[in-house]
Amino acid sequence: MSKPKVGFYWCAACGGCEEAVVDLHEEILNVVAAVDILFWPVALDFKREDVEKLHERELAVSFINGAIRSSEQFEMVELLRKKSGLLIAFGSCSHLGGIPGLANLFNRESILANSYKEAFSVENPQGFYPQESIQVPEGKVTLPALWNTVKTLDQVIDVDYYLPGCPPPVELIKEALGAILAGKLPEKGAVLAPDKALCEVCPRKESKPEKPQLREFKRPHEIVIDTEKCLLAQGLLCLGSATRSGCGSACVNGNMPCTGCMGPTSRVLDYGAKALSAIASLVGSNDEKEIAAILSKIADPTGTFYRYSLPASLLHRAYKPEQGGK
Amino acid sequence: MKREILIDPITRLEGHGKIDIFLNENGDVDRAYLQIPELRGFEKFAEGRPAEDMPQITSRISGVCPTAHHMAATRALDDLYKVEPPDSAKKIRELIYSLFFVEDHALHFFFLGGPDFIVGPTAPKGERNILGVLGKVGMEIGKEVIGVRKELRELISLAGGKVIHPVFGLPGGVARPLKKEEQTKFIAGAEHAVKFAQFSLGIFNDVVLKNKQYVDWILSDTYTHKTYYMGLVDENNRVNFYDGKIRVVAPEGKEFLKFKPQEYLEHIAEHVEPWSYIKFCYLKDIGWKGFEEGADSGIYAVAPLARLNASDGMATPLAQEAYEQYFTTLGGKPVHHTLANHWARLIELLYAAERSLQLAKDPEIVNPNVRTIPTEIPTEGIGVVEAPRGTLFHHYQTDEKGIVKKANLIVATQNNAARMAMSVDKAAKGLIKEGQVDDGLLNMVEMGFRAYDPCHGCATHCLPGQTPLWVRLFDAEHRLIQEIKHNGGL
């Protein structure tokens, strides 16, 4: 029997998801023994035309990381959808929009102007931008069109499963590969990770406050962080109570708060709203003014609670007329 | 007949890119364009975020070198709050950073760039990769490579929370002290790293330097440009990745500039071209003169080849020996051969390994005091480190609460963008003649950029937008006869 064929591709991403696959280390040799990888630009020399030549659904599974924000990325994921039996959104950016999704707080023009006209170091006296199509002396060269709004993968094509995390934890990648190869996958649309909140499995959970008692929020640079005690109890905005587990409490083990990259559990529609309410419910006051004063210490609510999920949120993006929102 | 050849996507690098090659009537190359088709907008969406979140947000510029962005941002936060971390924290940072350099440079040599030599530049495309490398060097050596990377990456996770997108950096220190019982693991890992570095240089010596064809390619004009070179150096002008001044040497090898990170805007600027989303850095002191090499053009290079050229030596003994051998073999300083980057990278790998061993053994590394709490009101901070792929600049302006108002990032690969574009063009011109082209030759064109280990994920951290219009009309001799420009609002 021929081996199942597999593709990996990246869109608006950082390459961390590719590294996470390489972090399978010696086990990647087992993966390679079990499947044929037919597309993986970071590591293999197969080109777009090689993918175009494949039959429909010839790839048993494609793993796609990165958010979608350009015409080229859209074309590539449409192409891979056609060529793939299963398609997996791999990592926070394709799952929820990820950190590049914070660009949805602004519009394309303001970002463009920032980069090509206003940056401290740019010298562009005529103030022009890169072009989608340009006549050069030798012919015409083109660049992809960039969208005004960053999208999640399932906002542009049909997605079968999701591997959460920034990047997905190696253990979850291994389990997902095992389940795919064994044909033992859950219901379509599932997130391939434990469905418990991080706080429930956190090594510091014994010291988590049970009752609302937070009187002051601290920013991580303002205090010496205790290495044993619950971070929330120390006043830090740790989002473990709203966030799916499966990461091995990596950031907490690094003595820093959870920032929510694994996204919500299956019972939550909008991650940021859930995280905000989880934190607000721990504020130890019934006085409106006092509550407002305590919450005002949260320096950047949008960037904190929607750090990885703005495109997947109910609002998708900022809607200010001057920012070109619709 | 005129033809256009597209390499899409370019492969074995971090991030996106394509190469558009135009052939003239004779089938020779008129010009090859290395284009970067993607951008994301980090500088803009940094606005409004708390400065202390920058190390974790900007690490998402690149998941291959997250530690570099994390570190540059952390250094910028020290400067922003005018706070000096305790020695223990500085040492933990540099230890993590040195281990990162080892595993990252190893990734390039064995997974990304090295297959072109170990497997061969014109080997079938299905074999020019890590699997082909394992096939050539044997599974035992392959497992050694994989094993060392695993050990070092686990150590980075231990000290930094995560290896991909670490969380250790705070203004004035690191989040987590190292425990006494953890120190032995770091010493053991660093010892492995030193052996691994020597072993990798041995492979380079056997596979590349003993192969006359490869040496001829390295020395050939096709892969050579005489430009300025930049790198961070310590007080003795030795290579440093974490701290120091920025030194620039001229194409003939003399020191041209030496300046503090905070002075970068006096010396570095970015040029915009309509056919790529990347911005092209150049030395302001010389100016942008187009895609030209030589002392009259402001184009410069960064990363291993440039760092060795811009320094007077390495700060550790084994790396210093390797440094001397490198310049003796390649005919003295500076070395202008782009493919020599691969060798220079392994010499740096050895330095990083030796440095990590020094730091791991330092008794101060387990001092539990790893924080100086900032007390100053923040306004502006600049942090510069050497990323594996070159000099990396982070610059933030904030309000009095430390909320970012404006950010400027010049990432490693951008510094190399102009030279890299020239390298691809020159490689295409040198390799493709009379319309004869095949997969192997096109891969050798790609080797023109691959030697730099570019990170186009990094280089495209900012985001472009709608399509303004720029029409240039040329006559048959390629003379510009008319130019029409329009911006935005279309």
Chai-1 contact restraints between the chains, C-beta under 6 A:
chainA,res_idxA,chainB,res_idxB,connection_type,confidence,min_distance_angstrom,max_distance_angstrom,comment,restraint_id
A,A12,B,R40,contact,1.0,0.0,6.0,A-B,restraint_1
A,C14,B,R60,contact,1.0,0.0,6.0,A-B,restraint_2
A,C14,B,S62,contact,1.0,0.0,6.0,A-B,restraint_3
A,C14,B,G63,contact,1.0,0.0,6.0,A-B,restraint_4
A,C14,B,G457,contact,1.0,0.0,6.0,A-B,restraint_5
A,G15,B,E14,contact,1.0,0.0,6.0,A-B,restraint_6
A,G15,B,S62,contact,1.0,0.0,6.0,A-B,restraint_7
A,G15,B,G63,contact,1.0,0.0,6.0,A-B,restraint_8
A,G15,B,V64,contact,1.0,0.0,6.0,A-B,restraint_9
A,G15,B,G457,contact,1.0,0.0,6.0,A-B,restraint_10
A,G16,B,G63,contact,1.0,0.0,6.0,A-B,restraint_11
A,G16,B,I164,contact,1.0,0.0,6.0,A-B,restraint_12
A,E19,B,G63,contact,1.0,0.0,6.0,A-B,restraint_13
A,E19,B,V64,contact,1.0,0.0,6.0,A-B,restraint_14
A,E19,B,I164,contact,1.0,0.0,6.0,A-B,restraint_15
A,A20,B,I164,contact,1.0,0.0,6.0,A-B,restraint_16
A,H25,B,I146,contact,1.0,0.0,6.0,A-B,restraint_17
A,H25,B,K150,contact,1.0,0.0,6.0,A-B,restraint_18
A,E26,B,I146,contact,1.0,0.0,6.0,A-B,restraint_19
A,P41,B,P9,contact,1.0,0.0,6.0,A-B,restraint_20
A,P41,B,T11,contact,1.0,0.0,6.0,A-B,restraint_21
A,A43,B,N129,contact,1.0,0.0,6.0,A-B,restraint_22
A,L44,B,N129,contact,1.0,0.0,6.0,A-B,restraint_23
A,D45,B,T11,contact,1.0,0.0,6.0,A-B,restraint_24
A,D45,B,K125,contact,1.0,0.0,6.0,A-B,restraint_25
A,D45,B,R128,contact,1.0,0.0,6.0,A-B,restraint_26
A,R48,B,D8,contact,1.0,0.0,6.0,A-B,restraint_27
A,E72,B,P37,contact,1.0,0.0,6.0,A-B,restraint_28
A,I99,B,R60,contact,1.0,0.0,6.0,A-B,restraint_29
A,P100,B,R40,contact,1.0,0.0,6.0,A-B,restraint_30
A,L102,B,F45,contact,1.0,0.0,6.0,A-B,restraint_31
A,A103,B,G41,contact,1.0,0.0,6.0,A-B,restraint_32
A,A103,B,F45,contact,1.0,0.0,6.0,A-B,restraint_33
A,L105,B,F45,contact,1.0,0.0,6.0,A-B,restraint_34
A,F106,B,K44,contact,1.0,0.0,6.0,A-B,restraint_35
A,R108,B,G465,contact,1.0,0.0,6.0,A-B,restraint_36
A,E109,B,G465,contact,1.0,0.0,6.0,A-B,restraint_37
A,I111,B,G41,contact,1.0,0.0,6.0,A-B,restraint_38
A,I111,B,K44,contact,1.0,0.0,6.0,A-B,restraint_39
A,I111,B,L463,contact,1.0,0.0,6.0,A-B,restraint_40
A,L112,B,P464,contact,1.0,0.0,6.0,A-B,restraint_41
A,L112,B,G465,contact,1.0,0.0,6.0,A-B,restraint_42
A,N114,B,E43,contact,1.0,0.0,6.0,A-B,restraint_43
A,N114,B,K44,contact,1.0,0.0,6.0,A-B,restraint_44
A,S115,B,C462,contact,1.0,0.0,6.0,A-B,restraint_45
A,Y116,B,V272,contact,1.0,0.0,6.0,A-B,restraint_46
A,A119,B,N408,contact,1.0,0.0,6.0,A-B,restraint_47
A,F120,B,L265,contact,1.0,0.0,6.0,A-B,restraint_48
A,F120,B,N408,contact,1.0,0.0,6.0,A-B,restraint_49
A,S121,B,I268,contact,1.0,0.0,6.0,A-B,restraint_50
A,S121,B,A269,contact,1.0,0.0,6.0,A-B,restraint_51
A,S121,B,E270,contact,1.0,0.0,6.0,A-B,restraint_52
A,S121,B,N408,contact,1.0,0.0,6.0,A-B,restraint_53
A,S121,B,I410,contact,1.0,0.0,6.0,A-B,restraint_54
A,V122,B,E270,contact,1.0,0.0,6.0,A-B,restraint_55
A,E123,B,A269,contact,1.0,0.0,6.0,A-B,restraint_56
A,N124,B,V272,contact,1.0,0.0,6.0,A-B,restraint_57
A,G127,B,N487,contact,1.0,0.0,6.0,A-B,restraint_58
A,F128,B,W470,contact,1.0,0.0,6.0,A-B,restraint_59
A,F128,B,K485,contact,1.0,0.0,6.0,A-B,restraint_60
A,F128,B,N487,contact,1.0,0.0,6.0,A-B,restraint_61
A,Y129,B,P464,contact,1.0,0.0,6.0,A-B,restraint_62
A,Y129,B,P468,contact,1.0,0.0,6.0,A-B,restraint_63
A,P130,B,P274,contact,1.0,0.0,6.0,A-B,restraint_64
A,P130,B,Y277,contact,1.0,0.0,6.0,A-B,restraint_65
A,P130,B,P464,contact,1.0,0.0,6.0,A-B,restraint_66
A,Q131,B,P274,contact,1.0,0.0,6.0,A-B,restraint_67
A,Q131,B,T467,contact,1.0,0.0,6.0,A-B,restraint_68
A,Q131,B,W470,contact,1.0,0.0,6.0,A-B,restraint_69
A,E132,B,T467,contact,1.0,0.0,6.0,A-B,restraint_70
A,I134,B,P274,contact,1.0,0.0,6.0,A-B,restraint_71
A,I134,B,W275,contact,1.0,0.0,6.0,A-B,restraint_72
A,Q135,B,R472,contact,1.0,0.0,6.0,A-B,restraint_73
A,P137,B,F474,contact,1.0,0.0,6.0,A-B,restraint_74
A,P137,B,H478,contact,1.0,0.0,6.0,A-B,restraint_75
A,E138,B,F22,contact,1.0,0.0,6.0,A-B,restraint_76
A,E138,B,D30,contact,1.0,0.0,6.0,A-B,restraint_77
A,E138,B,R31,contact,1.0,0.0,6.0,A-B,restraint_78
A,G139,B,E4,contact,1.0,0.0,6.0,A-B,restraint_79
A,G139,B,F22,contact,1.0,0.0,6.0,A-B,restraint_80
A,V141,B,D20,contact,1.0,0.0,6.0,A-B,restraint_81
A,V141,B,Y33,contact,1.0,0.0,6.0,A-B,restraint_82
A,V141,B,W275,contact,1.0,0.0,6.0,A-B,restraint_83
A,L143,B,P37,contact,1.0,0.0,6.0,A-B,restraint_84
A,P144,B,P37,contact,1.0,0.0,6.0,A-B,restraint_85
A,L146,B,P464,contact,1.0,0.0,6.0,A-B,restraint_86
A,L146,B,G465,contact,1.0,0.0,6.0,A-B,restraint_87
A,P167,B,I164,contact,1.0,0.0,6.0,A-B,restraint_88
A,R219,B,E52,contact,1.0,0.0,6.0,A-B,restraint_89
A,P220,B,E52,contact,1.0,0.0,6.0,A-B,restraint_90
A,P220,B,L170,contact,1.0,0.0,6.0,A-B,restraint_91
A,H221,B,E52,contact,1.0,0.0,6.0,A-B,restraint_92
A,H221,B,L170,contact,1.0,0.0,6.0,A-B,restraint_93
A,H221,B,P171,contact,1.0,0.0,6.0,A-B,restraint_94
A,H221,B,P374,contact,1.0,0.0,6.0,A-B,restraint_95
A,V224,B,R371,contact,1.0,0.0,6.0,A-B,restraint_96
A,A250,B,G161,contact,1.0,0.0,6.0,A-B,restraint_97
A,A250,B,K162,contact,1.0,0.0,6.0,A-B,restraint_98
A,C251,B,G161,contact,1.0,0.0,6.0,A-B,restraint_99
A,C251,B,V167,contact,1.0,0.0,6.0,A-B,restraint_100
A,N253,B,G161,contact,1.0,0.0,6.0,A-B,restraint_101
A,G254,B,G160,contact,1.0,0.0,6.0,A-B,restraint_102
A,G254,B,G161,contact,1.0,0.0,6.0,A-B,restraint_103
A,G254,B,V167,contact,1.0,0.0,6.0,A-B,restraint_104
A,G254,B,R176,contact,1.0,0.0,6.0,A-B,restraint_105
A,N255,B,A175,contact,1.0,0.0,6.0,A-B,restraint_106
A,N255,B,R176,contact,1.0,0.0,6.0,A-B,restraint_107
A,M256,B,V167,contact,1.0,0.0,6.0,A-B,restraint_108
A,M256,B,A175,contact,1.0,0.0,6.0,A-B,restraint_109
A,A299,B,P50,contact,1.0,0.0,6.0,A-B,restraint_110
A,D300,B,R49,contact,1.0,0.0,6.0,A-B,restraint_111
A,D300,B,P50,contact,1.0,0.0,6.0,A-B,restraint_112
A,G303,B,R49,contact,1.0,0.0,6.0,A-B,restraint_113
